[in-house]
């Protein structure tokens, strides 16, 4: 499929080229930086100014294309322009600027730039791929909300840490399943340490509950494959996690519409070998990158303080009903996938900026786009985009209506909105765009040269269609839905300081919202509970450490006291510890004078009372007290009065006491 105008990646790499003869690379186009407006240049006095475009910023004055850089001070027009540049407040940090106040309501023009501050309203869900996923090891879903966290920063108790290590040490897919179960079983705790929360479609939450930690399929050889349960994230700020629309996505959509307007439905020329050749012919940029007029167009990444997103299913559906030979309806192929998307119906929820470099005084023949091929103004871009995308939106709405894939009320209200917006679209006040994943092949290709590859059955050659894709991807609450779904990617773009359009504002207010205020409240409550639990765990740990310290101190004192005992005292202490150990196990020795504790007690008593004994009177009395305390507890039957009376005589406790 030949595509024109779109960059396949949300974030472009820096574009560099070698300076002829030097072999040294220089920057031609900076990489896109999330949530960053175009570079702010400053004058030698520190005043913010508008940079004079990619061409002007990349060369010293001595390299002006007409060779007049050394004579620049003698040209009054350039001298006056540069003298005023940076000191005039009109040329400071851009506000809301567009050529023609009567057209766009935001007239502001510098010597080098036209700048338009934008207010962007997503009409339908928008997903911009970023190459990152939510995975079951960094998110949990609870009560319809996805909480995402950094697992490396979650405090774990010793038992949780041991359970996690045990799960990790399992083999193959068993480890994946056990890890999923580990996080799911502790979802309330992990929700409390989450750094973000996203609404989740009901079907996604239900699927998560059914599949987490379960086997997805059994393969040959008995291997069991775990459910991965990844959720594709939309483009988001790397630090805050807030979703946004990259400027490159908006610029790519504009470029496609502009190229289609230039092509005007014509077919390929003999020299067109690929999409790049078509673009160069239409833009008259065969001479190289410097001649491409879109290098003079800068689009900032959007920003927003409050933007709702939601995890939905992306489901594939045929645009026309197709039946097999048995009369059964054939469904489109491709499994439903889970994707985070910016929700539609958020009036002016995103802010951005378009900046058009005008290159005053630079004419044809210089290393710049010819004046006739440069982009004149925001209104011209809007006209091209509306010509291109409005037809596609109406065709898509017809498909959704004929297949009954969308809710009838939503379709009728959106058609009424488009009718209300038609005068604004025709005049260039508004710009209709389609961006992101699932925009459809017909929205990224040109009429007249489009050739879409249509795959057929196994072993059959593909077809090539000039019309577009045969299927459409729609956002759904559940993976099996066949109605009530929404298309992806539609935006309304307008000048930020223009008067809000009442019909658009009312239409947005009527769209379902994700209750982000409630979700944020739930996240705050979960974080409070987690903080309280963390405090409780810290207190318990402090108490445990205090007890351990006290026990260690007591043990040290006991060991010190034992070191001071006589040899006989040590025998008494050792026998007492044996009795204590037996009592701790809740067991008793038999009353056997030949073995066990009772026999050892008889031996100690006899040794203490021998005529040649070295036992002191104090040690004998301590032995008698110890035997009296412990033997009834650890020797069977000695807790009986008669048995104990007989044992006392055999042990000669009275003699030990000196009675």
Backbone torsions as a table, in degrees:
resi	resn	phi	psi	omega
1	UNK	NA	123.8	179.5
2	UNK	-82.6	123.4	179.3
3	UNK	-113.8	147.0	177.9
4	UNK	-128.2	135.3	166.4
5	UNK	92.2	-27.8	-173.8
6	UNK	-93.6	140.0	169.3
7	UNK	-88.9	133.4	-176.9
8	UNK	-74.2	-6.7	-177.9
9	UNK	-120.7	146.5	179.8
10	UNK	-71.2	-29.6	-177.3
11	UNK	-119.3	113.8	-178.0
12	UNK	-79.2	145.2	173.2
13	UNK	-75.1	155.5	175.9
14	UNK	-60.8	135.9	179.7
15	UNK	-97.5	123.9	-177.7
16	UNK	-126.0	159.3	177.0
17	UNK	-146.4	156.1	179.9
18	UNK	-86.5	136.7	173.8
19	UNK	-74.7	126.2	-176.9
20	UNK	-54.4	129.8	175.4
21	UNK	88.2	-18.8	-176.3
22	UNK	-104.1	-25.1	-176.1
23	UNK	71.4	2.7	-178.1
24	UNK	-92.3	134.7	179.5
25	UNK	-84.6	145.2	174.7
26	UNK	-130.6	151.5	-177.5
27	UNK	-76.0	126.3	176.6
28	UNK	-99.7	-41.5	-176.6
29	UNK	-144.1	119.2	-176.9
30	UNK	-70.0	155.0	176.2
31	UNK	-69.6	153.5	178.0
32	UNK	-72.8	131.5	178.8
33	UNK	-112.2	123.2	-175.3
34	UNK	-53.8	137.5	176.6
35	UNK	55.6	49.3	179.2
36	UNK	-133.7	128.5	176.4
37	UNK	-78.8	167.5	178.8
38	UNK	-54.8	152.5	-174.6
39	UNK	-55.0	135.4	178.5
40	UNK	-97.3	113.4	178.0
41	UNK	-89.7	159.2	180.0
42	UNK	-133.6	152.7	178.0
43	UNK	-79.7	176.3	179.6
44	UNK	-64.5	-20.7	178.3
45	UNK	-90.7	2.6	177.7
46	UNK	92.0	-1.8	-179.2
47	UNK	-76.1	135.8	177.3
48	UNK	-66.6	134.8	-179.3
49	UNK	-134.0	169.0	173.4
50	UNK	-86.3	128.3	178.1
51	UNK	-69.0	143.7	-175.4
52	UNK	-81.5	36.9	171.3
53	UNK	87.5	168.2	-176.8
54	UNK	-62.5	-40.2	-179.6
55	UNK	-64.6	-48.9	-173.3
56	UNK	-69.9	-38.5	-176.1
57	UNK	-71.6	-19.5	-173.2
58	UNK	-92.4	-6.1	-175.7
59	UNK	-130.5	149.4	170.9
60	UNK	-76.1	166.6	-177.9
61	UNK	-63.4	-22.3	-179.9
62	UNK	-74.2	-6.7	-179.2
63	UNK	-111.5	24.9	175.0
64	UNK	-60.3	144.1	-171.7
65	UNK	-60.9	-26.1	-179.2
66	UNK	-92.4	6.6	177.3
67	UNK	73.9	15.2	-173.7
68	UNK	-100.5	14.6	-176.9
69	UNK	-59.3	-40.9	-179.4
70	UNK	-68.6	-18.7	-178.0
71	UNK	-106.1	15.8	-172.9
72	UNK	-61.6	-36.9	-176.8
73	UNK	-65.1	-18.6	-178.5
74	UNK	-88.3	-5.2	-179.8
75	UNK	-98.5	109.5	-172.3
76	UNK	-62.6	-36.2	-177.4
77	UNK	-63.1	-43.5	177.9
78	UNK	-69.0	-38.5	-177.1
79	UNK	-64.4	-43.2	-179.7
80	UNK	-66.5	-42.1	-178.9
81	UNK	-61.2	-44.8	-177.4
82	UNK	-72.6	-31.9	178.7
83	UNK	-65.6	-40.6	179.2
84	UNK	-77.4	-22.4	-174.1
85	UNK	-70.1	120.2	179.1
86	UNK	100.1	-29.7	177.0
87	UNK	-90.5	-27.0	177.1
88	UNK	-76.3	127.5	-177.5
89	UNK	-62.5	-21.2	178.9
90	UNK	-65.8	-22.6	-172.7
91	UNK	-104.2	17.4	177.8
92	UNK	-85.6	-162.8	-175.1
93	UNK	-49.0	130.9	-171.0
94	UNK	-65.8	139.9	172.5
95	UNK	-105.6	-115.5	179.5
96	UNK	-110.5	104.2	-172.4
97	UNK	-129.1	135.1	173.9
98	UNK	-155.9	146.7	178.9
99	UNK	-68.9	126.8	175.1
100	UNK	90.8	91.9	-179.5
101	UNK	-62.0	-36.9	-177.9
102	UNK	-68.0	-21.3	-178.0
103	UNK	-89.9	-48.8	-169.6
104	UNK	-116.0	-5.2	176.9
105	UNK	70.5	18.1	-177.7
106	UNK	-147.6	52.9	-173.4
107	UNK	-73.8	122.9	171.1
108	UNK	-163.6	122.4	-172.6
109	UNK	-136.9	127.9	176.3
110	UNK	-98.7	-179.6	179.6
111	UNK	-68.4	-18.8	-173.8
112	UNK	-124.4	-20.9	-173.1
113	UNK	-135.5	148.6	157.9
114	UNK	-108.2	128.7	-176.6
115	UNK	-126.0	134.5	179.2
116	UNK	-125.8	118.2	170.8
117	UNK	-79.2	136.1	-170.0
118	UNK	-113.0	146.0	167.4
119	UNK	-116.7	125.2	-171.3
120	UNK	-119.4	130.0	179.2
121	UNK	-115.7	112.1	173.3
122	UNK	-72.5	126.6	178.8
123	UNK	-87.4	-33.0	-178.8
124	UNK	-134.5	171.6	179.5
125	UNK	-57.0	141.0	-179.1
126	UNK	-126.5	123.7	175.7
127	UNK	-121.9	120.1	175.8
128	UNK	-111.8	114.1	-177.8
129	UNK	-63.5	143.5	179.1
130	UNK	-130.7	0.9	178.5
131	UNK	81.0	8.1	179.0
132	UNK	-120.0	150.4	-178.3
133	UNK	-127.1	151.4	159.0
134	UNK	-78.1	131.7	178.2
135	UNK	-122.7	154.5	-176.1
136	UNK	-60.9	-9.2	175.2
137	UNK	-94.1	-2.3	174.7
138	UNK	-132.8	15.5	172.8
139	UNK	-151.0	155.5	168.7
140	UNK	-134.0	153.0	177.0
141	UNK	-115.3	125.7	-179.3
142	UNK	-141.1	122.5	176.8
143	UNK	56.2	44.2	175.1
144	UNK	77.1	14.8	-179.4
145	UNK	-129.8	132.8	174.4
146	UNK	-91.6	123.5	176.4
147	UNK	-107.9	120.7	-179.9
148	UNK	-111.0	143.2	-171.0
149	UNK	-147.8	168.5	175.1
150	UNK	-97.9	109.1	-175.3
151	UNK	-61.8	-24.7	-179.6
152	UNK	-71.7	-15.9	-175.9
153	UNK	-106.6	8.3	-177.8
154	UNK	-88.4	122.6	177.0
155	UNK	-70.9	133.9	-178.5
156	UNK	-121.9	143.8	171.9
157	UNK	-74.3	169.9	-178.8
158	UNK	-62.5	-40.8	-179.5
159	UNK	-65.9	-40.0	177.6
160	UNK	-66.5	-38.7	179.6
161	UNK	-64.8	-41.3	178.3
162	UNK	-64.7	-40.0	179.1
163	UNK	-65.4	-39.2	179.1
164	UNK	-66.1	-43.1	179.0
165	UNK	-63.2	-39.3	177.9
166	UNK	-62.8	-41.0	179.2
167	UNK	-66.3	-42.2	-179.0
168	UNK	-64.0	-32.8	-176.4
169	UNK	-81.6	-0.5	175.6
170	UNK	-70.2	165.7	-175.1
171	UNK	-91.5	138.2	169.9
172	UNK	52.3	-131.4	-176.6
173	UNK	-69.5	-18.4	175.7
174	UNK	-62.2	-36.4	177.9
175	UNK	-64.3	-41.7	179.8
176	UNK	-62.7	-46.5	-179.0
177	UNK	-63.4	-43.5	-179.3
178	UNK	-67.2	-35.3	176.0
179	UNK	-64.9	-43.0	177.5
180	UNK	-60.1	-44.5	179.0
181	UNK	-63.3	-38.0	-179.3
182	UNK	-59.8	-49.2	-178.3
183	UNK	-71.3	-38.7	-178.9
184	UNK	-65.7	-38.8	-179.1
185	UNK	-66.3	-20.4	-178.3
186	UNK	-117.2	32.8	-172.4
187	UNK	-61.5	-36.6	179.7
188	UNK	-64.6	-39.2	179.6
189	UNK	-68.0	-42.7	-178.6
190	UNK	-72.8	-30.1	174.6
191	UNK	-61.7	-31.9	-178.9
192	UNK	-72.5	-18.8	178.8
193	UNK	-108.6	12.8	179.8
194	UNK	-69.3	147.7	175.7
195	UNK	-104.1	6.0	176.6
196	UNK	-167.5	158.2	179.6
197	UNK	-139.9	140.4	-178.2
198	UNK	-133.1	137.5	175.4
199	UNK	-65.8	149.8	-176.7
200	UNK	-128.6	134.8	175.7
201	UNK	-60.0	149.2	-176.4
202	UNK	-57.0	-42.5	-179.3
203	UNK	-65.7	-34.7	178.2
204	UNK	-66.3	-43.2	178.7
205	UNK	-63.7	-41.3	179.1
206	UNK	-65.0	-42.9	178.8
207	UNK	-63.3	-40.9	177.7
208	UNK	-59.8	-45.8	-179.8
209	UNK	-63.3	-34.4	-179.3
210	UNK	-76.7	-37.1	-167.7
211	UNK	-101.1	-16.5	-174.4
212	UNK	-60.9	125.4	178.9
213	UNK	75.3	10.5	-177.2
214	UNK	-106.5	165.4	177.7
215	UNK	-81.2	130.4	179.2
216	UNK	-80.8	-41.9	-179.3
217	UNK	-161.3	158.7	175.8
218	UNK	-105.6	126.5	-179.6
219	UNK	-101.4	171.4	176.6
220	UNK	-58.3	142.9	-178.1
221	UNK	87.9	3.0	176.3
222	UNK	84.4	3.4	-180.0
223	UNK	-70.3	132.9	-179.6
224	UNK	-108.1	126.5	-176.2
225	UNK	-98.9	130.1	-178.2
226	UNK	-81.6	152.3	171.2
227	UNK	-68.0	125.7	-178.9
228	UNK	-79.5	-41.3	175.2
229	UNK	60.2	34.0	174.9
230	UNK	-72.4	151.1	175.7
231	UNK	-126.8	120.7	-177.9
232	UNK	-72.1	126.0	179.2
233	UNK	-82.3	150.8	170.7
234	UNK	-85.9	166.0	179.1
235	UNK	-55.5	134.1	-174.0
236	UNK	-147.5	159.6	178.7
237	UNK	-65.9	133.6	-174.4
238	UNK	-66.5	-19.9	-177.6
239	UNK	-105.5	-44.7	-177.9
240	UNK	-89.8	-19.9	-177.0
241	UNK	78.5	2.1	-178.1
242	UNK	-70.5	133.2	179.1
243	UNK	-70.3	153.9	177.7
244	UNK	-156.3	172.3	176.3
245	UNK	-111.8	118.8	-179.7
246	UNK	-62.9	145.7	176.3
247	UNK	-60.6	-30.0	179.7
248	UNK	-64.8	-32.4	178.1
249	UNK	-67.5	-43.2	179.0
250	UNK	-66.5	-43.5	-178.9
251	UNK	-64.5	-38.6	178.2
252	UNK	-63.7	-40.3	178.0
253	UNK	-65.3	-40.8	178.1
254	UNK	-64.7	-42.8	-178.0
255	UNK	-61.0	-42.1	179.4
256	UNK	-60.2	-46.2	-179.6
257	UNK	-64.4	-39.0	179.7
258	UNK	-64.9	-42.5	178.5
259	UNK	-64.6	-39.2	179.6
260	UNK	-64.8	-37.0	177.3
261	UNK	-65.2	-41.2	178.7
262	UNK	-66.5	-37.8	-178.0
263	UNK	-73.0	-35.3	175.6
264	UNK	54.6	41.9	174.0
265	UNK	77.6	7.7	-177.9
266	UNK	-77.3	154.8	178.0
267	UNK	-82.3	-172.6	-179.0
268	UNK	-71.3	149.0	171.9
269	UNK	-88.8	161.9	-178.5
270	UNK	-55.7	-32.2	-176.8
271	UNK	-89.0	2.6	-178.4
272	UNK	-84.2	103.5	178.7
273	UNK	-90.0	-28.0	-177.9
274	UNK	-153.7	-176.5	-177.5
275	UNK	-63.3	-34.7	-179.7
276	UNK	-64.4	-37.9	178.1
277	UNK	-64.8	-38.2	178.1
278	UNK	-63.5	-45.1	180.0
279	UNK	-60.9	-46.3	-178.5
280	UNK	-62.7	-39.0	179.0
281	UNK	-65.9	-44.2	-176.6
282	UNK	-69.6	-36.2	-177.2
283	UNK	-92.6	-1.8	-177.1
284	UNK	55.1	46.3	-176.4
285	UNK	-118.0	28.9	179.2
286	UNK	-64.1	-23.8	-178.4
287	UNK	-68.1	-17.9	179.9
288	UNK	138.4	-177.7	-175.8
289	UNK	-59.5	-35.5	-177.0
290	UNK	-61.7	-22.1	-177.8
291	UNK	-91.9	-0.7	-179.8
292	UNK	-78.9	118.7	-177.6
293	UNK	-64.3	-21.4	-178.1
294	UNK	-77.8	-7.1	171.2
295	UNK	-73.9	-14.4	177.0
296	UNK	-91.1	2.1	179.8
297	UNK	-110.4	121.0	177.0
298	UNK	-114.9	132.3	178.5
299	UNK	-123.1	119.5	-178.7
300	UNK	-76.9	151.8	170.9
301	UNK	-62.5	143.5	-178.8
302	UNK	-74.6	163.5	177.9
303	UNK	-141.4	157.5	-179.9
304	UNK	-160.2	143.9	175.6
305	UNK	-87.8	-35.1	179.5
306	UNK	-134.8	109.7	-178.8
307	UNK	-138.1	123.9	-178.5
308	UNK	-85.6	136.4	170.4
309	UNK	-130.6	164.4	-175.9
310	UNK	-152.9	145.5	175.6
311	UNK	-88.3	121.3	-177.4
312	UNK	-129.6	170.2	171.1
313	UNK	-88.5	138.4	168.0
314	UNK	-100.6	114.5	-174.5
315	UNK	-118.1	146.5	-174.5
316	UNK	-104.1	135.5	-176.5
317	UNK	-141.1	144.1	176.5
318	UNK	-72.9	142.2	-179.6
319	UNK	-74.0	-26.8	177.3
320	UNK	-126.6	148.3	178.6
321	UNK	-67.3	130.4	179.0
322	UNK	-126.2	133.6	-178.5
323	UNK	-119.2	146.5	176.1
324	UNK	-82.5	-175.7	-175.5
325	UNK	-66.4	-19.4	178.6
326	UNK	-94.0	5.8	177.7
327	UNK	83.3	13.0	179.2
328	UNK	-92.4	143.0	-179.1
329	UNK	-68.6	129.9	179.6
330	UNK	-93.0	123.9	179.1
331	UNK	-89.9	156.4	178.0
332	UNK	-68.4	149.2	179.3
333	UNK	-84.4	163.9	178.2
334	UNK	109.2	123.5	-179.2
335	UNK	-70.7	151.2	174.7
336	UNK	-68.6	136.0	179.3
337	UNK	-115.8	156.0	-179.7
338	UNK	-98.4	126.0	-177.8
339	UNK	-139.2	140.3	170.7
340	UNK	-79.1	136.6	-178.9
341	UNK	-140.7	143.2	169.7
342	UNK	-65.9	130.2	-175.2
343	UNK	-78.3	147.5	177.1
344	UNK	-78.5	169.7	177.5
345	UNK	77.4	24.0	178.2
346	UNK	-106.8	100.6	-170.9
347	UNK	-66.2	120.3	177.9
348	UNK	50.1	39.5	-175.4
349	UNK	-76.1	-19.9	-178.0
350	UNK	-118.1	144.1	176.8
351	UNK	-120.1	142.2	179.6
352	UNK	-151.7	-164.0	-177.3
353	UNK	-159.4	139.5	171.9
354	UNK	-116.8	134.0	179.4
355	UNK	-128.2	126.1	-178.6
356	UNK	-112.1	119.3	176.8
357	UNK	-78.2	128.3	-175.8
358	UNK	-95.4	-20.7	-179.5
359	UNK	48.6	62.1	-179.1
360	UNK	-65.2	139.5	177.1
361	UNK	82.2	-3.6	-179.6
362	UNK	-104.1	115.4	-173.3
363	UNK	-106.8	-163.2	-179.6
364	UNK	-64.3	148.5	178.0
365	UNK	92.9	-17.7	177.4
366	UNK	-82.0	170.7	179.2
367	UNK	-79.5	67.4	-179.2
368	UNK	-159.2	160.4	176.3
369	UNK	-58.7	143.2	177.3
370	UNK	-63.4	148.5	-178.3
371	UNK	-53.7	-34.0	-178.2
372	UNK	-72.6	-14.9	-178.3
373	UNK	-107.3	-1.8	179.8
374	UNK	-76.7	154.8	179.6
375	UNK	-77.9	120.8	-172.6
376	UNK	-78.0	-38.8	-172.3
377	UNK	-168.5	167.6	177.3
378	UNK	-58.7	-40.4	-177.5
379	UNK	-61.8	-35.8	178.3
380	UNK	-66.5	-40.7	175.9
381	UNK	-62.4	-44.7	-179.0
382	UNK	-61.2	-42.0	-179.8
383	UNK	-61.8	-43.6	179.5
384	UNK	-65.1	-42.2	-178.8
385	UNK	-66.8	-42.5	-179.7
386	UNK	-65.9	-39.1	176.6
387	UNK	-59.1	-40.2	-175.0
388	UNK	-80.5	-50.1	-169.9
389	UNK	-85.1	-27.1	-177.8
390	UNK	-64.8	-40.8	177.1
391	UNK	-62.2	-39.0	-179.0
392	UNK	-71.1	-37.1	177.2
393	UNK	-64.7	-44.1	-179.6
394	UNK	-64.1	-40.1	177.4
395	UNK	-63.9	-39.8	178.9
396	UNK	-65.8	-42.1	178.6
397	UNK	-62.6	-34.9	176.7
398	UNK	-64.6	-40.7	178.1
399	UNK	-63.7	-46.3	-179.4
400	UNK	-61.6	-36.4	179.9
401	UNK	-72.3	-44.0	-177.9
402	UNK	-67.7	-34.2	179.4
403	UNK	-90.8	-3.1	-179.6
404	UNK	57.2	38.8	-178.9
405	UNK	-86.0	-24.0	179.3
406	UNK	-114.4	160.2	179.7
407	UNK	-67.1	132.6	-178.8
408	UNK	-56.7	-38.5	-179.5
409	UNK	-65.9	-41.7	178.8
410	UNK	-62.8	-41.9	179.9
411	UNK	-62.5	-46.7	-177.9
412	UNK	-66.2	-39.0	-179.9
413	UNK	-68.9	-36.9	178.9
414	UNK	-70.0	-38.6	177.0
415	UNK	-63.5	-39.8	177.1
416	UNK	-64.2	-39.4	177.8
417	UNK	-62.2	-44.5	179.6
418	UNK	-61.0	-37.6	177.5
419	UNK	-64.9	-40.0	178.3
420	UNK	-66.5	-34.0	-177.3
421	UNK	-84.4	-9.3	-173.8
422	UNK	-53.3	-46.3	178.7
423	UNK	-60.2	-38.0	179.6
424	UNK	-70.2	-35.9	177.2
425	UNK	-68.4	-42.1	-179.2
426	UNK	-64.1	-35.5	-177.0
427	UNK	-83.7	-7.9	-178.5
428	UNK	85.3	9.7	176.0
429	UNK	-71.2	-34.0	-179.0
430	UNK	-116.5	155.0	176.9
431	UNK	-128.0	124.5	175.5
432	UNK	-96.6	129.0	-178.8
433	UNK	-134.1	158.7	168.4
434	UNK	-129.7	124.3	-173.1
435	UNK	-131.7	162.4	169.1
436	UNK	86.6	-170.7	-178.6
437	UNK	-66.6	146.0	177.7
438	UNK	65.6	30.3	173.6
439	UNK	-70.4	-20.5	-179.1
440	UNK	95.1	141.5	-177.6
441	UNK	-60.8	-33.6	-178.2
442	UNK	-71.2	-13.0	179.1
443	UNK	-97.8	1.4	177.8
444	UNK	-127.7	13.8	-179.8
445	UNK	-132.6	166.6	-174.1
446	UNK	-100.9	139.8	173.8
447	UNK	-63.1	138.1	179.0
448	UNK	97.6	-32.3	-179.9
449	UNK	-118.8	1.8	-177.1
450	UNK	-66.9	137.4	176.0
451	UNK	-149.5	98.0	-173.7
452	UNK	-95.8	129.3	179.3
453	UNK	-77.2	121.5	-179.8
454	UNK	-111.7	112.8	-179.0
455	UNK	-75.9	141.5	178.2
456	UNK	-113.1	-160.3	-177.9
457	UNK	-68.1	169.6	-178.8
458	UNK	-61.0	132.9	179.0
459	UNK	83.3	-3.0	-179.5
460	UNK	-103.4	142.0	178.8
461	UNK	-68.6	149.9	-179.3
462	UNK	-73.5	158.3	171.9
463	UNK	-97.5	160.4	176.7
464	UNK	-123.4	121.6	-173.7
465	UNK	-112.2	132.3	174.5
466	UNK	-83.2	-5.4	-175.0
467	UNK	-88.3	-45.5	-176.4
468	UNK	146.6	-171.6	-178.9
469	UNK	-67.8	153.5	179.2
470	UNK	-90.1	-8.6	-179.3
471	UNK	-127.5	166.1	178.4
472	UNK	-136.1	136.8	177.5
473	UNK	-94.9	132.7	-176.0
474	UNK	-130.2	151.3	176.6
475	UNK	-83.2	130.5	-175.9
476	UNK	-134.7	151.8	176.0
477	UNK	-73.7	-33.1	-179.6
478	UNK	-132.9	151.4	-174.2
479	UNK	-70.7	-18.6	-179.3
480	UNK	-100.6	9.5	-176.3
481	UNK	-70.2	149.7	177.3
482	UNK	-127.5	7.9	178.2
483	UNK	-156.2	168.9	178.2
484	UNK	69.3	24.5	-177.6
485	UNK	-100.3	170.9	-175.8
486	UNK	-129.6	144.4	175.1
487	UNK	-75.6	163.4	-179.2
488	UNK	-98.1	147.9	157.0
489	UNK	93.7	2.4	-173.2
490	UNK	-87.0	134.7	-178.7
491	UNK	-131.2	151.0	165.3
492	UNK	-113.7	126.3	-179.3
493	UNK	-116.6	132.9	179.7
494	UNK	-145.8	162.4	176.6
495	UNK	-63.9	134.2	-170.9
496	UNK	-66.0	-29.8	-177.3
497	UNK	-99.6	12.8	173.4
498	UNK	-77.9	160.7	-178.9
499	UNK	-69.5	127.2	178.8
500	UNK	-56.9	141.7	-180.0
501	UNK	-86.2	121.6	-171.9
502	UNK	-62.0	-41.2	-177.9
503	UNK	-65.0	-38.1	177.8
504	UNK	-66.6	-41.6	-179.7
505	UNK	-64.0	-42.9	-179.8
506	UNK	-67.9	-39.4	178.8
507	UNK	-61.9	-42.3	178.9
508	UNK	-63.8	-40.1	-178.9
509	UNK	-63.6	-24.9	-178.4
510	UNK	-86.0	-8.2	-178.1
511	UNK	-80.6	147.7	179.5
512	UNK	-64.4	141.5	179.0
513	UNK	-112.8	167.7	-175.3
514	UNK	-95.7	7.8	178.8
515	UNK	54.5	49.7	-177.1
516	UNK	-63.5	-30.6	178.0
517	UNK	-61.6	-43.4	178.3
518	UNK	-66.2	-39.4	179.4
519	UNK	-64.0	-43.4	178.5
520	UNK	-64.4	-35.3	176.5
521	UNK	-65.0	-40.5	177.3
522	UNK	-63.2	-41.2	178.0
523	UNK	-62.8	-43.5	179.1
524	UNK	-63.0	-40.4	179.0
525	UNK	-65.2	-41.9	178.5
526	UNK	-64.2	-38.0	178.3
527	UNK	-67.1	-36.4	176.5
528	UNK	-65.5	-43.2	178.3
529	UNK	-62.9	-40.3	179.1
530	UNK	-66.0	-38.7	178.5
531	UNK	-64.4	-41.5	178.1
532	UNK	-64.5	-41.4	178.8
533	UNK	-66.2	-39.5	177.6
534	UNK	-62.7	-41.1	177.3
535	UNK	-62.8	-42.2	179.3
536	UNK	-63.2	-41.9	179.0
537	UNK	-64.4	-38.8	177.1
538	UNK	-63.1	-41.7	179.0
539	UNK	-64.3	-43.4	177.9
540	UNK	-62.2	-40.6	179.1
541	UNK	-66.5	-39.1	177.2
542	UNK	-63.4	-42.2	177.2
543	UNK	-63.8	-41.6	178.8
544	UNK	-62.2	-43.0	179.5
545	UNK	-65.6	-36.9	177.8
546	UNK	-64.6	-43.4	178.0
547	UNK	-62.8	-42.5	179.6
548	UNK	-63.0	-39.6	179.3
549	UNK	-66.0	-40.8	179.3
550	UNK	-65.4	-42.7	178.6
551	UNK	-64.7	-38.5	178.5
552	UNK	-65.2	-39.8	178.6
553	UNK	-65.7	-42.0	178.8
554	UNK	-64.2	-40.5	178.9
555	UNK	-64.8	-40.5	178.8
556	UNK	-63.8	-42.1	178.1
557	UNK	-63.6	-40.1	179.6
558	UNK	-64.9	-42.6	178.5
559	UNK	-64.3	-36.8	177.8
560	UNK	-65.5	-40.8	178.7
561	UNK	-66.1	-38.5	179.2
562	UNK	-65.2	-33.3	179.3
563	UNK	-63.7	-24.9	-178.9
564	UNK	-89.3	-6.1	-177.5
565	UNK	-71.2	154.3	171.7
566	UNK	-73.6	173.1	179.1
567	UNK	-61.6	-40.8	179.2
568	UNK	-68.3	-37.2	178.8
569	UNK	-64.2	-35.5	178.3
570	UNK	-67.2	-34.6	176.0
571	UNK	-65.1	-40.3	178.3
572	UNK	-63.7	-44.5	-178.6
573	UNK	-64.0	-40.4	179.2
574	UNK	-64.1	-42.2	178.6
575	UNK	-64.9	-39.4	179.4
576	UNK	-63.5	-39.2	178.2
577	UNK	-66.3	-36.5	176.3
578	UNK	-63.1	-41.4	177.8
579	UNK	-65.5	-39.9	-179.7
580	UNK	-65.2	-39.8	178.7
581	UNK	-64.5	-40.1	178.3
582	UNK	-65.6	-39.3	179.2
583	UNK	-68.0	-37.0	178.8
584	UNK	-63.3	-29.3	178.2
585	UNK	-87.4	3.0	178.5
586	UNK	55.6	40.5	178.2
587	UNK	-126.9	155.3	178.0
588	UNK	-124.6	145.7	174.0
589	UNK	-79.0	151.0	174.2
590	UNK	-69.6	154.6	179.1
591	UNK	-79.8	81.6	-173.7
592	UNK	-125.8	113.2	-179.3
593	UNK	-70.2	-9.0	-178.0
594	UNK	-96.5	-16.0	-178.7
595	UNK	-156.1	165.6	176.2
596	UNK	84.3	-165.6	-175.6
597	UNK	-66.0	-37.2	-178.7
598	UNK	-65.2	-42.6	177.9
599	UNK	-63.6	-39.8	178.6
600	UNK	-65.1	-36.6	177.9
601	UNK	-64.9	-41.7	177.3
602	UNK	-63.1	-38.6	-180.0
603	UNK	-65.4	-44.1	179.3
604	UNK	-63.7	-42.4	-179.8
605	UNK	-63.5	-43.5	-179.8
606	UNK	-64.1	-41.8	179.8
607	UNK	-65.5	-36.2	-178.1
608	UNK	-70.3	-26.2	-174.8
609	UNK	-101.4	2.8	177.6
610	UNK	-63.5	153.2	-176.6
611	UNK	-64.3	-36.6	-178.7
612	UNK	-93.4	17.6	-177.0
613	UNK	-68.1	145.3	176.2
614	UNK	-95.6	3.8	-178.4
615	UNK	-65.9	136.1	176.4
616	UNK	-83.3	162.7	178.5
617	UNK	-59.8	-39.0	-179.5
618	UNK	-64.4	-43.1	179.2
619	UNK	-64.8	-38.4	178.8
620	UNK	-62.7	-43.7	-179.8
621	UNK	-65.2	-39.1	178.9
622	UNK	-65.1	-37.4	177.5
623	UNK	-64.2	-42.8	179.8
624	UNK	-62.4	-42.2	-179.8
625	UNK	-66.5	-39.4	-179.6
626	UNK	-66.5	-42.9	179.5
627	UNK	-65.5	-37.1	178.9
628	UNK	-66.1	-37.8	-179.3
629	UNK	-72.1	-44.0	-167.5
630	UNK	-97.8	-34.5	-173.0
631	UNK	-61.1	-41.0	176.7
632	UNK	-63.1	-22.2	-178.8
633	UNK	-84.5	-29.3	-170.2
634	UNK	-119.3	-6.4	179.0
635	UNK	-115.3	130.0	-176.1
636	UNK	-61.3	139.6	174.8
637	UNK	76.6	-12.5	-178.6
638	UNK	-75.1	-4.9	173.5
639	UNK	-84.7	-0.8	174.8
640	UNK	-90.6	144.3	-172.3
641	UNK	-62.5	-46.6	-176.5
642	UNK	-69.0	-43.2	179.9
643	UNK	-64.6	-41.1	179.7
644	UNK	-66.6	-35.5	178.8
645	UNK	-63.6	-42.1	179.3
646	UNK	-68.3	-39.6	179.5
647	UNK	-66.3	-36.2	179.4
648	UNK	-60.3	-38.2	179.7
649	UNK	-68.0	-43.2	-178.9
650	UNK	-67.4	-31.9	179.2
651	UNK	-82.2	-12.9	178.7
652	UNK	56.1	47.6	-178.1
653	UNK	-63.3	-35.2	179.9
654	UNK	-63.9	-41.8	178.9
655	UNK	-65.4	-38.9	178.9
656	UNK	-62.1	-32.2	179.9
657	UNK	-82.6	-8.2	179.6
658	UNK	83.6	20.5	-179.2
659	UNK	-85.2	NA	NA
